[in-house]
Amino acid sequence: MTTAPAVRKHPAGLPVLFFTEMWERFGFYCMLAILALYMNEKLGFSTRTVGQIYGAYVALVYFTPVLGGFLADRFLGFGRSILIGAVFMGTGYFLLAIPTLPMFFTGLTCIILGNGLFKPNISTLLGNLYQDLPEKRDAAYNIFYMGINVGAFFSPLVAAYLRHTYDWGYAFAAAGVGMIVSFILFISLRRHTLAGENKAQANRGTQIVLTAQQEKSRITALLLVFGIVIVFWMAFHQNGFTLTFWARDATNTTLSPELSQAFNPMFVVLFTPLLVWFWTRLRGRGKEPSTAAKIGIGMLLTAGAFSIMTGAGFSGGDTGRVSIAWLISAYAVITMGELCLSPMGLSLVNKLAPARMRGLLMGGWFAATATGSYLSGLVGSFWDDMPHSAFFMILTIASVGAAGLLLLVLKRIRPTIHEAEQMALANAKRS
């Protein structure tokens, strides 16, 4: 009898949000795949200027979700915020297709604002659908994350084909088309997600009321995790910047450099079912790591990925070209780290955040992503100033340090996470 919750089906809203996010991410990564190359090759910006703009852009893309989450919590609601954000993002992509500097920066601004409304609220909405199924929440975020990367896998392929066959503007326009599809999917199937939109309001009177101390401990735990994962995003977001330049300048391949960005989402799609199966097996044996522990494992795997790239630099990549197998191997390892960290971070926020500020704190997760993304551009701007092996070694050391710090913090926050999990299970049984 105790196994009944484990066999319950996922809500019908999961595939709706899966495909909505898949097409939105197709547009986002279609643009991101060529952004650094576009600024360098088409607009004529130096590598340092590209790094500054790239870092600032990605940082703002992930910082505005704090405002977007707040607006959804207080005024707009989750569904309306997602739709408004989709309109802004689609507009931004089509503006980028117009090859002038004013349209370039106006387009980036629209995407930044739109992502702020879209990104945190679709992630929060997913978690809301699982208030009665807390034991499936981690798996749901893994599945949802696979949708992100299905879109991300095809986007550099499409972007590379369009910009080589036609022009840069066609690739940006394809991103806009992806956003239109995302908008249509969500608005036409929204009936399946209304339970998550309404539940945030309807359950406020039935959820267990947290004491001021419980709220404080939960928020503190999240802030500590946010601070540490900044290092992961600083390293991870080299994929759209220095790792793309590495693919162009330091590998023995005829592939267009933006195509290298397809390796990461390809591995996400391949590895996600295996990882969900692995965590499920461990859960059945009572040995599944906590959500926060999975994040720590992700940091260690990130260090492993950049140690591979350090070896690639020492093996000849510092001064010439080496096999693309080095880069593919690094992408495989960092993808496992990403799967342990990124979807688990989303799940942890939904698990710990008090209901009245769930959107805001989901925005906080993306603000940590924003800070790391800005640092990725700042650190990446020194790409031409040191040997590539030294550059990657710095990222390796930083990732190991962050993993060690998280393990220390985990001792402090483990009781808070355990309490939140037990309260969620008790609340689900009463529902």
N, C-alpha and C positions, 0 to 999 in steps of 0.2 A: 504493500500500500504506500510505503514511503517513496516509491519510485514514480508515483503519478506525475509530479511536476516536471520530471525530466522528459516525459514522452509527450507533453503538450506541444502543440504546433506553434511556430512563430506567427505573430500577427500578420494579417493581410497587408498592413502598411509597409512591412519590410521590403518586399519587392518594388513597391512604388518608390520608396526613398532610395533604394538601390539604383534603379534606372534613372531617377531624377538626378542623383549625384553623379552617376556614370557619365551622362551627357554634359553636365555642367563642368566636370573635370576634364572631359575631352576638350571642351573649349578653352579652359584655363591652361592646360598643358600644351595645347596646340600653339598657343601664343607664347608660353614660357619656353618651349623648345627652341624657338628661333629668336627670342628677345635679345640675348647677349650678342648673338651673331649679327642680328639686324643693326644694333647700335654700332657694332664694330665695323662691319663691312659696308652697310648701306649709309648710315648716318655719319660714319667716319670718326666716331668717338674713340679715344685711346682706351687701352685696357684698364687703366686706373679710373677713368671717368665711367666706363661701363660698370666697373665694380661698385662705384659710389651710387650710381643710379639704380643698378640692379638690387643692391642691398637695401636702399631706401624704399624702392618699390615693393619688394617682397616683405619688408618689415611692415609697411603701412597696410598691405593686403591682409596681414595677419594681426595687426593691432586694432584696426577698425572693428573687428568682431566684439571688442569690449563694449563699444557704443551700440553696435547692432544687437547684442544680447540684452543690454539695458533697455533699449527701445522696445524690444519684443516682450520683456518681462512687464514693463510698465504701461505701454501704450498700444503697440501694433499687434501683438500676438505672434506666434511662431509662423503660422501659414502665410499671413499677409506679409511678414518681413521677408520670407523666402521669395515670394512673387515679385515684390518691389526690387529686391536685390537682383533677381534674374533680369529684369528690364534694364537696370543700370549696367550690368555686366555685358549684356548683348550689345547695348549701345556703344560701350567702350571698345569692343572688338571691331565693330564696323568702322568706328572712327580711326582706329589704327590702320585700317586698310587704305586710308587717304594719306599719301606720302608727303606730309608736311610736318614740320616740328610742332606747330600749335595743335594739330590734330593728334600727334603722337602723345603729347603730355596731357591733353584733354581726355584722350582715350584711357590712358593709365589712371587718371583721376576717377573716371566713371567706374572702372573695374575695381579700384580700391574701395569705393563707397558701396558698390554692389556686393562685393565679397563680404564686406562687414555685416551686411544684413542677411546674406544667404548662408554663409558657412557655419556660424555657431548655432543657428536656429534649426537647420536641418539635422545637425548632430544631436541637439537637445530633444527635438521632436522624436527622434528614433528612441532615445532612452525613455521618454515618457510612455511609449507604447509598451514598455517592459516593466511597468510598475507592479503588475501582477505576475510577472515572470522573471524575477531578479536573477534566478539561477541561469537564465539564458542570455543575460545582458552582454557578457564578455563575448560569447559566440556571435551574437547579433552584430556587435561592432566589428568583429573580424570579417563577417560576411559583407557588411556595409563597406568596409575598407577595400574589399576585393572589387566592389563596384567602382570605387574611385579609380582603381588601377587598371580595370578593363578599359575605361576611357583614356587613361593616361598612356596605356600601351599603344593604342592606335593613333593617338594624336601626333607624335613625332613622325610617324610614317606618312601620315597625310600632309603634315606641314612641310616635310622635306620634298615630297612629290610636287606639291603645288608651287612652292617657291622656286624649285629648279625648273619645272616645266612651264610655269607662267610667270609669277612674280611674287614678291613678299606679300603684297596686298591680298592675294587670293588665299594665302594661308591664314591671315588674320580674319578674313571674311568667313572662312570655314569654322573658325572658333565661334563667330557670331551665330552661324547656323546651328552649331551644337547647343548653344544657349537657348535658341528658339525651341528646339526639340525638348530640352529639359523643362522649359516653361510649360509647354503644351502637355507633356506627360503629367506634371504635378497638378495642374489646374483641372485636367480632365479626370484624374483618378483620386482627387483630394478626399473624397468620401471615405477612403480607406485609412486616412491618417487623422481624421477629425477626432478620433478617440484620444490620440496623443495631444492634440491641440486643446481639447476640452478638459482632459484629465488634470492638466496643470492647475486649472481653476477649480474644477469640481472636487478634487481630492484635498484641497487645502483645509477643508473642515474635518476630514476624516483621517488624515495622516497623523502619525504620532508627532506631538508637539515637542520640539527640541528646546532644551534649556539654553540659556545664554552661554553657559560654559561648553555645552555640546556643539553649538554653532561655532563658537570660537575655535574649538579644537579641530573641527572639520575644515574650517577655512584656513587655519594655520597649516594643517597637513597638506592641503592643496597648494598653498603658496610655496611651501618648501619644495614640493615636487616640481612646481612650475619653474622655480629658480634653477634647479639642477638640469632639467631637460633643455634649457637654453643651449647648453653645450652640444647636445645631440643635433639640434636644428642648425647650429652654426656649421657643424660638419656635414650634415646630410644635404643641405642646400648648395653644397659645392657641385651637385649633379648638374644644375643648370648653368654653372659658371665655369669653374676651373677644370672640372672633369670633362666638360665639353671641349674646352681648349686642349686638354690632354689628348682627347680622342682625335682632334684635328691635327695636332702638331707632334704627338709622341707615340703614335701607334702605327703599325704596319697594316694598314687597311685602306681600301678604296671607298669605304662607307662614308656617306655624308655625316659630319660630326653630330648633328642633332639626333641621328638615328640611335646613337649610343644611349640616349635617354630612354629608349624603349626597353632596355634590359631590366631596369628596376621594376616597372609595372608588370613586365612579363613574369618575373620571379615572384611578385606578389600573388598573381593569379595562380601560379603553379604551387606555391608554398602554402597558401592560406588553407586549403582543405586539409593538407597534412598537419598543419599546426593545430587547427581546430580539433582534428581527430586525436592528436597527441595530448592536448590539454584535457579533452574529455576522458581519455583513458586514465590520465593521472588523477582526475577528479573522482573517477569511480574507485580508485584505490586510496583516496584520501590524501594524495600527495601533490595535488596541483599547487603551484606557487601562487602566492597572493598577487593581486593586480599590480601592486607596487613592486614586488619582487621581479615580475616579468619586465617591468620598465628597467630595472637594474641590469637584467640579463641583456636587454636591448642595447644598453650603453656599452657593455663589454664586447658585444658583437660589432658595434660600430668601431671600437678601437681595433678589433681584428681586421676589419675591412681596410682601414687606413694604414695598418701595418703592412698589408699586402701591397698597397700603392707605394709605401716607402721602399719596399723591396723592388718594386718595378722601377723606381727612380734610380736606385743603386745599380740595377742590372742593365742600365743603358738609357733609361728614359730621361735622365737628367740632361743628356747632351744629344740624344738621337731618338730613334724609334724602336719600340719593342713590340712583342706580340700583344694583340688585343685581348688575349686570354687573361692577362693580368687585370685589365679593367673589368672584364666579365666576372672574374672570380670575386673581385672586390664588391661589385654590384650584388652578387649572390649573397655574400655575407652581410652587407649592410641592409639588404632587404629583410633578412631574418631578424636583424636588430630592429628595423622599422616595425615589423609585424608584432614584435614583443612590446614595443614602446608606444607607437602612435595610436592604434585603436584602443589599447589598454588605458592610455591617458584619457581618451574620450569617455571610456566606461567608468574610470575612477572619478571623473568630475561628476558624471550623472549619479554616481553612487553616493558621493559625499556631500554634494552641494545642497544646502537647504532649499526647499521648493520655491521659496519666494525670490531667490536670486540665482536660480539654476542657469538661466540664459546669460546672466552677467558673468558668472564664474566659468561657464563654457567659453565665453569671450576671453577670460583670463588665461585659459589654456592656449588660445590662439595668440594672446599677447606675448606669452613666453615664446611661442613659435616666431612671432614678429621680431622679438629681440635677438633670437638666434639667427634669424634670416638676415637682419641688418648686419650682425657680426660676420655672417658668411661673406657678405660683400666687402666689408671692411678688411677682413683677413685675406680674402681673395684678391684684393687690390695689390697685394704684395707678391702675387704669383710670379711676376717677371723679375723680382728683386732677390730671389734666393733659389738654390737648387730645388727641384721638385721634391726630392727625397726629404729635404729639411722641412719643406712646407707640410708634407703629409705626416711627418714625424710629430710636428707640433699638434696636429689634429688627433693623432694617436694618443699622445700623452694627456691631452686635455680630456679625451673620452674616458681614459682609465681613471683619471682623477675624479671625474664626475660620477663614475660608477662606484668608486670607493666612498664618496661622500653620500651617495644615495643609500648605500648599505648601512652607514652610520645613522642616517635619518630614519631609516626603516624601523629601527628599534623603538623610536619615539612615536611614530605614527601608526604602527601596527595595531595597538589597542583601539584606536579611533576607527580604523578601517573595519576591524572585526565587529565592533559595536554597530556600525552602519549596516553591515551585511546582515547581522542578526535582526536588526530592526526592520530591514526591508523584507526579510523572509516572513517575519511575524505579521507585518502589514499585509503582505500578499495572501497569507492564509485567511486573514479576516475579510478580504475583499470578495 
